[in-house]
Amino acid sequence: MPVPRAVTVGFRVHSGWAVVVAVAGTPIQPVIVERRRIELAEKSRRETLQPYHTARELGAIRGRAFLDQCRVESEGLARSAVWAAIKLVGGDRVRRGAILVGSGRRPPSLEATIASHAAVHTAEGEFFRDVIRSAAESCGLRLSAIKEKGLFDQAAREFRVDAAALRRRLDVLGKSLGPPWREDQKFAALAAWLA
């Protein structure tokens, strides 16, 4: 299948990995060009999958050094994976995308972050989203941030369609594609349409 002219990408990020979906067409007639899981940490090194949990165990001084090392490694993995995905769908056709973000706020210091288990989770989410942002920027890709919590409401307003109808459209699209088409792929696709 030839790749359509304009392609956007959407990212849904988890600790140590993300889903990227490349979309063309319109929300009424979408075309999923590519979908894949990309690794943002070495699976064989469990401590890198949840780096702030590890930093919490190490303490602030050693934890900061560990996080810096993880950032360098994760950015390298992300850069390679994002570039491969963009190249696969036509490289120069992809210039923008969107990344889903959470509502939590990271505390102002590492010490404050590792003092709270909830803050550790928030920080890990931001850590891997920052890794994706850095990788996208290095590939010449502009990413907009979309709050995941209001994703369907925002898309329904922008596309002038009922949110329930939008969910049904995504479900039908997934049936035509086959697996995997879970919440991650649906949300990333919707983010790409909004980009």
C-alpha positions as CSV (number, residue, x, y, z in Angstrom):
1,M,0.0,0.0,0.0
2,P,1.5,3.4,-0.9
3,V,2.0,5.8,2.0
4,P,-0.3,8.8,1.9
5,R,1.4,12.3,1.7
6,A,0.8,13.6,5.2
7,V,1.4,11.3,8.2
8,T,1.2,12.2,11.9
9,V,2.3,10.1,14.9
10,G,0.9,9.6,18.3
11,F,2.7,8.3,21.4
12,R,1.3,6.7,24.6
13,V,4.2,6.2,27.0
14,H,4.6,3.7,29.8
15,S,7.6,2.9,32.2
16,G,10.3,1.6,29.9
17,W,8.2,1.4,26.7
18,A,5.8,3.3,24.5
19,V,3.3,2.7,21.7
20,V,3.6,4.8,18.5
21,V,0.9,4.9,15.9
22,A,1.3,6.6,12.5
23,V,-1.9,7.9,11.0
24,A,-2.9,9.4,7.7
25,G,-6.2,10.5,6.2
26,T,-8.9,12.1,8.3
27,P,-10.8,11.2,11.5
28,I,-13.7,10.3,9.2
29,Q,-11.5,8.1,6.9
30,P,-8.4,7.3,8.9
31,V,-5.6,5.1,7.6
32,I,-3.3,3.5,10.1
33,V,0.1,3.5,8.4
34,E,2.1,1.9,11.2
35,R,1.8,0.8,14.9
36,R,4.4,-0.6,17.1
37,R,5.8,-0.9,20.6
38,I,9.1,0.8,21.2
39,E,11.4,0.0,24.0
40,L,12.8,2.9,26.1
41,A,14.8,0.8,28.6
42,E,16.7,-2.4,28.5
43,K,14.3,-5.2,29.5
44,S,17.3,-7.2,30.8
45,R,18.0,-4.5,33.3
46,R,14.9,-4.3,35.4
47,E,16.2,-1.3,37.4
48,T,16.0,0.8,34.3
49,L,12.3,0.0,33.6
50,Q,11.3,2.0,36.7
51,P,14.3,4.3,37.3
52,Y,12.8,6.5,39.9
53,H,11.9,3.4,42.0
54,T,15.6,2.5,41.8
55,A,16.7,6.0,42.6
56,R,14.5,6.0,45.7
57,E,16.4,2.9,46.9
58,L,19.8,4.5,46.1
59,G,19.1,7.8,47.8
60,A,19.3,11.3,46.2
61,I,23.1,11.5,45.4
62,R,23.6,8.0,43.9
63,G,20.0,8.1,42.5
64,R,20.7,11.3,40.6
65,A,23.7,9.7,38.9
66,F,21.7,6.6,38.1
67,L,18.9,8.7,36.5
68,D,21.4,10.6,34.4
69,Q,22.8,7.3,33.1
70,C,19.3,6.0,32.4
71,R,18.4,9.1,30.5
72,V,21.4,8.8,28.2
73,E,20.6,5.1,27.5
74,S,16.9,5.6,27.1
75,E,17.3,8.6,24.8
76,G,19.6,6.5,22.6
77,L,17.0,3.7,22.4
78,A,14.2,6.1,21.8
79,R,16.0,8.0,19.1
80,S,16.7,4.8,17.2
81,A,13.2,3.5,17.6
82,V,11.5,6.8,16.7
83,W,13.7,7.3,13.7
84,A,13.0,3.7,12.5
85,A,9.3,4.3,12.8
86,I,9.4,7.6,10.9
87,K,11.7,6.2,8.2
88,L,9.3,3.2,7.7
89,V,6.3,5.5,7.0
90,G,8.1,7.9,4.6
91,G,10.5,10.0,6.7
92,D,9.9,13.4,5.3
93,R,6.1,12.9,5.3
94,V,6.2,12.9,9.1
95,R,6.8,16.3,10.7
96,R,4.4,16.5,13.6
97,G,2.8,14.3,16.2
98,A,1.4,14.3,19.7
99,I,2.3,12.7,23.0
100,L,-0.3,11.9,25.7
101,V,0.5,13.4,29.1
102,G,-0.8,12.9,32.6
103,S,-2.3,15.3,35.0
104,G,0.3,14.8,37.8
105,R,3.0,17.3,38.6
106,R,6.5,16.3,39.4
107,P,7.9,17.8,42.7
108,P,10.6,20.4,42.3
109,S,13.5,18.3,43.6
110,L,14.7,14.7,43.5
111,E,14.6,14.6,47.2
112,A,10.9,15.5,47.3
113,T,10.2,13.1,44.5
114,I,11.7,10.0,46.1
115,A,10.0,10.9,49.5
116,S,6.6,10.1,47.9
117,H,5.7,6.8,46.2
118,A,3.0,8.6,44.2
119,A,5.5,11.3,43.1
120,V,7.9,8.5,42.0
121,H,5.3,7.2,39.6
122,T,4.6,10.7,38.3
123,A,8.3,11.3,37.8
124,E,8.7,8.0,35.9
125,G,5.9,9.0,33.5
126,E,7.5,12.4,32.9
127,F,11.0,10.8,32.6
128,F,9.9,8.5,29.7
129,R,7.8,11.2,28.0
130,D,10.8,13.5,28.1
131,V,12.8,10.8,26.5
132,I,10.3,10.5,23.7
133,R,10.2,14.4,23.3
134,S,14.0,14.5,23.0
135,A,14.0,11.6,20.4
136,A,11.3,13.3,18.4
137,E,13.1,16.6,18.4
138,S,16.3,14.9,17.2
139,C,14.3,13.5,14.3
140,G,12.8,16.9,13.4
141,L,9.4,15.9,14.7
142,R,7.3,18.6,16.5
143,L,5.2,17.0,19.3
144,S,2.2,18.6,20.9
145,A,1.1,17.5,24.3
146,I,-2.4,16.3,24.9
147,K,-3.8,15.4,28.3
148,E,-4.9,11.8,28.3
149,K,-7.7,12.4,30.8
150,G,-9.7,14.6,28.3
151,L,-8.6,12.9,25.1
152,F,-11.9,11.7,23.9
153,D,-13.8,14.8,24.9
154,Q,-11.2,17.0,23.1
155,A,-11.3,14.8,20.0
156,A,-15.2,14.8,20.0
157,R,-15.2,18.6,20.2
158,E,-12.6,19.1,17.5
159,F,-14.0,16.5,15.1
160,R,-17.6,17.5,15.9
161,V,-18.7,13.9,16.7
162,D,-20.0,12.2,19.8
163,A,-17.3,10.7,22.0
164,A,-19.2,7.3,22.0
165,A,-19.3,7.4,18.2
166,L,-15.6,8.1,18.2
167,R,-14.9,5.1,20.4
168,R,-17.1,2.9,18.1
169,R,-15.1,4.2,15.1
170,L,-11.9,3.2,16.7
171,D,-13.2,-0.2,17.6
172,V,-14.3,-0.8,14.0
173,L,-10.9,0.4,12.7
174,G,-9.2,-2.1,15.0
175,K,-11.3,-5.0,13.7
176,S,-10.2,-4.2,10.2
177,L,-6.5,-4.1,11.3
178,G,-6.4,-7.0,13.6
179,P,-4.3,-7.3,16.8
180,P,-2.8,-5.6,18.5
181,W,-5.4,-2.9,18.8
182,R,-5.8,-2.2,22.5
183,E,-6.3,1.0,24.5
184,D,-2.7,2.0,23.9
185,Q,-3.0,1.8,20.1
186,K,-6.4,3.5,20.1
187,F,-5.3,6.4,22.3
188,A,-2.0,6.9,20.3
189,A,-4.0,6.9,17.1
190,L,-6.4,9.5,18.4
191,A,-3.5,11.6,19.6
192,A,-2.0,11.4,16.1
193,W,-5.3,12.6,14.6
194,L,-5.3,15.6,16.9
195,A,-1.7,16.5,16.2
